[in-house]
Amino acid sequence: MLAQVEVDGKENEIVAAPRLLAGVDLYKKIVVADAMHTQRQLLLQIFLAGGDYVWLVKENQPSLLWDIEKLFEPPQPIPGLGDPPGDFKTAVKTGKGHGRIEERRITVSSRLKDYVDWPYL
């Protein structure tokens, strides 16, 4: 843990996160947060401090979620041309832990930055 802040009884994590991050050196750091923190103002704060972010996207950002799901749908071949071009990269890691085998997979694309209206994606 790098830092912590107290959350007032009338606040939630969304209100406390900017205060917490203001006290941490974010230069060349990557901030990872759950879907609750997928907020434009928070990512702007991180970016302006020289950091980067990895956000989870769920139903709390329905337009962004829909856009991402559409971009990452399997490509539909174009008759006579084959698969549409893409820059999708997938990494897979398999490991054993807690009595089970886990496979973690991530697929990324630089096309997101021009595809959705989300700062610094």
ABEGO torsion letter per residue (X at the ends): XABBBBBBAABBAAAAAAAAAAABBABGBBBBBBAAABBAAAAAAAAAAGBBBBBBBBAABAAAAAAAAAAABBBBBBBGAEBBBBABBBBBBBBBBGGBBBBBBBBBBAAAAAABBBBGX
